[in-house]
Amino acid sequence: MDDDTVAAGHLVLREQRQVLYYLRLIEHEMPKLVAYRKPFVLDPASPLVVRSIDYGGEEHPATSKRVIVVAVDSLPLKDKDAIHRIKVLAGPRWTPHPPTDSGIGGLEEWKNGYIKISCEDFPQPAMNLKWASDTMDRLLAHANNPKHDLKDVPVDMRHVYAKARKAKKGEHTRSRVFARPSILDFPLEWIPERRRKYLT
């Protein structure tokens, strides 16, 4: 009868109906969710930072990967020997500074460094997170066990120096991984007067 729109017109109308459906949900149903709102309280007993990757709903092999980062100082370690043991046992998973992709700011105090454990071997994200968490628990148990005497074993720093050499940002020269010079190391008389007020 030629009184109907074309197929593309029906697709446009269907999209408009979907938008109106969700707008009605937002207007009428979303205010009811306020009754279930709870304030976020950070658990001080959980020092772990868990990181995940999401591609906006797209299928990708990396979406199941989970990464755990934790500061050694926030772990329940018994003494200095346990701190040394966990550094030795963690191997290249331990770094003196926080990993760049860990979500930990650069203003945090580094002290005894950070441990990063990641897993992407299992198909489900929860399984990867469970494996990383169990590995951290086993690492803690071995570090707190005084039977494992690792006082004579030095902490392996080869991975830290290799990364600094590859980055070539000043830490690779003369082993400045722990003591990279900053503007505060210069004598004040070398710094222009207009900038001295920011340093004192």
Number of C-alpha atoms within 10 A of each C-alpha: 3 5 5 8 8 9 9 9 11 12 11 11 12 12 12 11 12 12 12 12 11 12 12 12 12 12 10 10 11 10 10 11 8 8 7 6 8 7 5 6 6 8 7 8 9 10 16 18 14 18 15 14 13 12 9 7 7 8 10 10 10 13 18 21 22 24 21 19 25 22 24 21 15 14 14 14 18 12 11 9 18 23 19 17 26 23 25 20 17 19 15 16 15 28 22 18 20 22 17 9 10 16 12 15 11 11 6 10 12 16 11 17 17 22 24 22 19 20 18 19 13 13 12 13 17 13 17 20 24 13 18 22 19 12 14 20 12 12 16 19 15 16 26 19 14 13 8 12 12 17 12 6 10 11 18 16 15 11 14 16 17 11 13 18 16 10 11 10 10 14 19 18 13 9 13 13 19 10 9 14 12 7 9 10 8 10 8 14 8 8 13 9 10 7 10 12 8 7 9 7
